[in-house]
Amino acid sequence: MVDLPNLVASTIDNDATGFTTSVLLSNNARIITSIAEILPKKTKLVAMTSSQKVIETLQESKIEIKLLEESLSSQGLSIMNSLHDIILQGLGEGAIKHNERILAILGEPVDGVIVIDSSSLSSNKLAKISQEHEIEIEVLSRLLELARHLASRGREGHAVGALFAVGSVPKLRRYTTQLVLNPFKGHPDNKKSILDLKNHETLAEFAWLDGAILFNSKGVASDAGRYVQVPSGISPKSGEGGRHLAARSISQLADAIAICVSSAGVITIFSKGKEKYRVKIS
């Protein structure tokens, strides 16, 4: 078993530059407290836990601690995705700067220490995209979380593709056509928000419909099954499929963000007609 506090202390001692921020994921109050005592005073600690008991135990301490909605112990190696999203949100909110060195400490479900240069992260690109479109960073983060779910698990074990478009809903509707009855019509916003993890399974079910799911800038789904009208002036690029062409087109026409999930597990983000981010989920 890894002696995590000792590993953190060794990492700090052997690093000449230092760390501005440390992000700690753990469900162990004792380990969180031990690491908080080890870190230099100039290093800001943000502890993340999925245990309400840990929150209650440390509520009298001066440690900044936040409750995660998804259980740490159940995530396995996908904890790396959660770490990515946490840093992404920190960049978008300004809590983490674009040129900071971050000490990421994993206490659960795996033990380890990772040194991260925020300037080299794809998170930087994503934060910039959200800022350009005046969309909350958490909205983009949650959409990517849903996209990863679809890319890695599909629907009922079968690979599926999906298309999400985020921006001004009137603009998005102007360049799309409804293919099926809109399943979101008449439902309250809280049942359609990407920000609530409880809605992700429902959104995943509608993602397999032909066409796109439209979201407003606050992450509330307005429509599903919208066919993107690609004008003759926008031609497919070499090797580009129909869904990618539709994503690129709607991002350009509606000045929006489009997220395309291919059945091969590739997630691509388009902004204003240009590919800005791509990742393959294995």
N, C-alpha and C positions, 0 to 999 in steps of 0.2 A: 504493500500500500504506500502511496506517495505521501511524504511529509510535506504538505502543501505550504505551510508557513515557512519552512526551511528552504524550500525551492524558491519562493518569492524573495526571501532575504538574500539568497545566493545570486539571483538574477539582478537585484538592485546593486549588490556589492560589485558585480562584474560589469556593470554598465557605467560608462564614463559620461554619457550625455544626460541621463535622467529622464523622468517621465512627468508629463503635465497632468495626466489623468489615468486612473486605474479603474477598470470595470471588473467587478467580481460577481460570478454566478455561483451561488451556493445555497443549500438548504440547511446549513449547519451554523447556528449562531456563534458557537465557540470559535470556529474557524474564521468567520467574518470578523469577530472581535480581535483575534490574534493577528490577522493580516492588517487590520486598521492600525494596530499598535506598531507594526513593522514599517509601514510606509512612511517615507519622509513627509514632513509637514507641508512641503510645497506641492505634493502630489494629491490631487483631489480624488477621493474614493467614492464611487457609486456602486453600491451593492444591490444585486438583483436576486430575488428569491421567489419561489412559487409556494412557500410555506407561510400561512397566516400566523402560525405559532412563532416563527422566527421574527416576523414583524412585531408581534406583541412582546417578545422577549427583549428586543432591541429598541423599543419605543422610547425608553428613557436615555438612550445613548445619543451621542452627537453624530452618529453614522448616518449618512444619507442612504436610505434603503427603499427600494421600490418593489411592489408586488407584481409578479408576472402572471398572466392569465393561464398560460399553458404550463403543465407540470414539467419541471426540469428533468426528473428521473425517467420520464417516458420518451424523451426526445432522441436519445442515442447520439449518433454522430451528426444528426440534423441540428444539434445545438450550435454548430458553426453558422447555420443560417440565422438562428436567433441572435447570435452575437453580431453578425453582419447588420441585421435590422436595427439592433440597439445603437450601434455606432452610426448607422445611417440617420436614425432619428436625432441623435445627438448633434450631428453635423448640420442637419436641417434646422434645428432649433437654436443653433449657435452655442450650445453647451460644450461642444468639441470644435476646435478650430481646424482649418484645413491643412495646417502644417504641424500638427501635434504628434508626439510619440505617445502611444497608448500602451499601458501594460494590462493586457487582458488575462484574467485569472479564472480558470475553470475549476470549480469544486464539485460539480455534478452536471451530467452523468459521467463525465470523464475528468480526470485530474490533469492539470497542465498549465503552463504559462506561455503566452504568445505576445511577442513584441510587435506592435502594429504602427506603421507610419501612415497617418491618415491621408497624407498627400498622394500616396500610391494606391489608395483604395478606389474601386469602382463606385463606392458609396459617394465619393466626391462628385462623380458625374451625375449620379442620381439626385443628389441634393441640388445641384445646379439646375437640373431639368425641372424639379419641382418649383424652384424659385422663379425660373423664367416664366412658368405658367401660373404662378401665384396659387399653387396647390399645396395643401398641407403635406409635409413630408411623411406623416403617418399614413395618409391616404395612399401614397405611392408605395410605401413599405408594405401595407396590408394587401394591396393589389398584387405585389410581387410574391407575397406569401401564398395567396390563392393560386397564382400562376405556377409556383413551384409545386404546390399540391397536385395540380392537374398534370404537370409535366412528369412528375415522379410516380404518381399512382393512377392517373387516368380516371375513368369512370367504370366502376364495377370490374376493375382489373384490366380494362382495355384502354389502349392509348387513345387519347382524344386531343384535338386541337381546340383553341379558343381565341377569342378576340375581345379585348376591352378597349373602350375609348373614353377618355376623361377630359372634360372641359365644359364649355358652354353648351348645355343641352339643346337650346334652340338651334345653334349652329350645327351641332352633330346631327340633329334630326333633318336639317335642311339637305344634307348630303347622303341621307340614308332612307331606306324604305322598309316599312314594317312587313315582315314575311308571315308572322303568326300573330295570334292574339297576344297582346302584351301581358305577360304574367305578373308584372309588377303594379299594374294599374289598380288603384283603389287601396293599396296597402300603405300603412304608416311608414314614415321615413326610418324609424328605428328598426323596422323589420327588413329594411333594404340597405342598411349601411354596411359598407365594407369594414368599418372600424370595429364592429362587434363580431368577434370570432364565432359566436353562435349562429351567425347568418352565412358563414362560409360554405357549409354543406348545401344549403339552398341555392346559393349563387353558383356553386359548382354544378349543380343539376341543370341549371339554365344555360350554363356556359357551353354545353354540348349542342345546343340548338344552332342551326345554320344562322350565320350573321353575327353581329356584335352585341355585347352588353354595353349600354351607355351609362356613364356615371357623371354626376356633377362634380364641381371642384371640392365639395365637402365629402365625397365618397359615397353618396347615396345613389343607388341604381335607379334609373328612370325607365329604361326600356331593355328588352331582350329580343333577340331574333331580328335585328335590323340589318338589312342588306346594304352594303356600302356601294354607292353609285360611283364607279371609277370613270372619270371622263376620258375621252379619246386622247387628250393631250398628255396623259400620264401612262407611260408604257412600262411593262414589267422589265426588271433588270435580269441579267443572265442568272439562271438558276432560281429565280424568285417565283414562289407559288402564289396561288390566288389569295390566300389569307394574308400573306406578307404584303402583297400589292395593295390589298384593301386597307391594311393597317397604315402603310406609308401614305396612301392617298388621303384617308380621313384625317391623319395628323397634319397634312399639308392644307387641305381644303378648309378644315374647321379650326386651324391653329390650335391643335389639341395634342395630347399625349395618347399614343396607341400602344397597347401591349399585346403582342402576338405570341401564342403558345402553339408550337408545331406538334404534330403527333409523334415526332422523333425526340421530343423532350427539350427542344431549344426555345428559350424565351428571348424575345427581341423587343426592345423599346424603340419606338419612333417618336420623334418630336419635330414638328414643322417640316415634315417630309423627309427627314434624315434619320438614318439609323444611329442611335446614341449609345446603345448598350445591348450586349448579347451574351448569354450564358447557356451552356449545355448542362442539363440535369441528367446525371447518370442513374 
